[in-house]
Amino acid sequence: MTGLASRYFASALIYAVLGMALGVAMGITEDHAQMPTHAHMLVIGWVSFALFGFFYHLFPAAEKGRLATAQFWLAEISLLTMVVGLAQIFAGRADTGTPFAAAASIGLLTSMILFAINAWPIVRRA
């Protein structure tokens, strides 16, 4: 695995470990306030990023050009921002976290649209 595939899969592994660690911490403390943060880390960070990585591994031509690189960085920055925003919201500081979570949501949606634009022609040909 090389290029974007490798970078996506590496970050997916990091999010998997962090998301699971947060889940364990919630279980130990019996404080499940961060459940949405935990879920976003695992579903977007682990699952979606791993799938992006596998796609780029299977179709390496898809990572050529600026669109795939822009999508990668937008997804990474948006998820980090989302995690920070959600952690703030569910720690009782919604006034601080909501703008971050809102901006990150738009970033993640835009990133998925960029991925779809990039992947659709390849999937149609395959």
N, C-alpha and C positions, 0 to 999 in steps of 0.2 A: 504494500500500500504506500503510495507516494502522494505528494502534492496536497490538494484540498481534501482528498479522501482521507489521508493520514491526519491532517490537522483537525478535520471534523471528528474523526473517530477518537483521537486523543482527547479532545475537549469533551466528547460524550462520556468517556471513561471518568474524567474528572467530575463531571456533573453527577454521574451515577454514584460515585463514592460520596460526594458531598450531600446529595439528596438522601441517600440511605443513612448516612451519619446523622443528618438532621432528624430523620424518622426514628432512629434509635434513641437520640437525645430526648425527643418528645415522649417516647415510650417510657424511658427511665424516669423522667420528671413528671410524667402524667399530665403534662401541659401540651395540649395539641393545638394551641393557637396558631402555630406556623404551618398547619396542614396545607393550606393553599400554596405557600412558598415551596414546601416539600414536593407537592404534586407538580408544580411548574418546573422545578429543577429536573425531576425525573421524566416527565412526559416530553417537554420541549428539549431539555438539555441532553438527557440520555437517549430517549427513543428517536426524536426527530433528527438530532444531530448525527446519531449512528446511521439512520436511514439516508441522510444526505451523504455521509461518508461512503456508504455502500453504493449509492447511485454513482458518485464520482469515481469510485473504484471500478465499477462495471462499465461505465461510459467515460473513459478518461478524456475524450475529445470535448466533453461538456464543460470541463474546467478551463478550457482555453478562452482567453478574452477577459475583458473587464467585468462583464456581467456576473460571472461566477465569483470572482474575487470580491466584488461589491456586495453580493448576496452573503458571502461568508462573513465579512467584517460587520455588516449590518446585523446579521443574526447574532453574532457573538456579543457585540456591544449591547444590543437590545436585550438579550437574555440576562446579561450581567446587571443591566439597569433594572430590569423587571424584578430580579431576585432582591436587589437592594430596596426597591420600592415596596414590594410585597412584605418583606421583612419589617419595614417601618410601619406599614399599615396594620399588620397583625400584631405588632408590639404596642399598638395604641397611639401611634403617631401618624394618623391618616393625613393630616395636613401637610406633613413632610413627604410622605411616601406616595400619595396619590398622583402628583405631577410626574414623578419618575415612572410609576407603573403605567400611567396613561400614555406617555411618550413612547415607552418601551413596547406597549401593545401595538401602537401604530408602526413602530419599527419592525416588529416581528411579522406583522401582516404584510408589510411592504417586502420584507425579505422573502416571505413565502411566495408572493406574487412574482418576484424576480426569479426565484427557483422554478416556478411553474413555467414562466416564459422561456427559461433556459432549457428545461427538461422536456417540455411538450413536443417540440420537433423531433427530438431524439427518440422518445418513446413511440411516437407515431411511426417513425421509420423502422424501429426494431420490431 
